[in-house]
Amino acid sequence: MPSTKDYLDYILEQLSGLENISCRAMMGEYIIYYRDKIIGGIYDDRFLVKPTKSAVQMMPNAPHELPYEGAKEMLLVEDIEDRDFLRDLLNAMWAELPAPKKKKK
């Protein structure tokens, strides 16, 4: 089941305190970028993030879920109401994520 635009809008509103948040539609789902790095996405109306060391430390009991068949497991962000937590989570994750790949010309 594809994610709804309403859920995407809600998550983007919760993340609105962060600068340079963007998203890209991909096969009915949405990839979420923070400062040009992929931090996770919206899959079946679930906000999932990459399982970086800091994300695992900040959400030790978070369920590991598959965004789609054949993908690597990601962490389900259950506390989407807490904007301060979301800000701290994404800031902590950002430093651990690889830089975006250069586009070929």
C-alpha positions in Angstrom: 0.0 0.0 0.0 1.6 3.3 -1.0 2.0 6.0 1.6 -0.5 8.9 1.7 0.4 12.5 0.9 -1.3 13.4 4.2 1.2 11.3 6.2 4.1 12.7 4.3 2.9 16.3 4.9 2.5 15.5 8.6 6.0 14.1 8.9 7.4 17.1 7.0 5.5 19.4 9.3 7.1 17.7 12.3 10.5 18.1 10.8 9.9 21.7 9.8 12.2 23.1 12.5 15.2 21.6 10.6 16.7 23.4 7.7 17.2 21.7 4.3 14.6 18.9 4.7 13.4 17.6 1.4 11.7 14.5 -0.1 11.5 12.7 -3.3 8.7 10.4 -4.5 9.8 6.9 -5.4 7.3 4.2 -6.4 4.5 5.3 -4.2 6.8 6.0 -1.2 9.0 8.9 -0.2 12.7 9.2 0.4 13.5 11.8 3.1 16.7 13.9 2.8 18.3 16.0 5.5 21.0 18.4 4.4 21.4 16.4 1.1 21.8 13.0 2.8 19.2 10.3 2.8 18.1 9.7 6.4 15.2 7.4 5.7 11.8 7.6 4.3 8.0 7.1 4.4 7.0 3.6 3.6 3.4 2.4 4.0 2.7 5.4 6.2 5.6 4.6 8.5 8.6 6.9 9.2 11.7 4.7 8.9 15.3 5.8 9.4 18.6 4.2 8.6 20.0 2.2 11.6 23.0 4.4 12.3 24.8 4.0 15.6 23.3 7.1 17.1 19.8 6.2 15.9 20.1 2.8 17.6 21.4 4.4 20.8 18.6 7.0 20.8 15.9 4.4 20.0 17.1 1.2 21.6 13.7 -0.5 21.6 12.7 0.7 18.1 11.3 -2.1 15.9 13.5 -3.1 12.9 11.2 -3.1 9.9 11.6 -3.7 6.1 10.6 -0.7 4.1 9.8 -3.0 1.2 10.6 -6.6 0.1 14.3 -7.2 -0.4 15.4 -4.0 1.3 17.7 -3.6 4.4 16.0 -3.2 7.7 15.4 0.2 9.0 14.3 1.6 12.4 10.6 2.6 12.9 10.4 6.1 14.5 7.5 5.7 16.9 7.8 9.1 18.7 6.9 11.3 15.8 5.0 13.8 18.1 8.2 15.0 19.8 9.8 17.6 17.5 12.8 18.1 19.8 13.5 14.4 19.7 13.2 14.3 15.9 15.6 17.2 15.6 18.1 15.6 17.9 17.8 12.3 16.1 18.4 13.7 12.6 21.3 15.9 13.7 23.0 12.9 15.4 22.4 10.7 12.4 23.6 13.2 9.8 27.2 13.1 10.9 27.3 9.3 10.5 25.7 9.1 7.1 27.9 9.1 3.9 28.1 12.1 1.7 25.9 12.1 -1.3 27.5 10.5 -4.4 28.7 12.8 -7.1 26.4 12.7 -10.2 28.0 11.5 -13.4 28.1 13.9 -16.2 
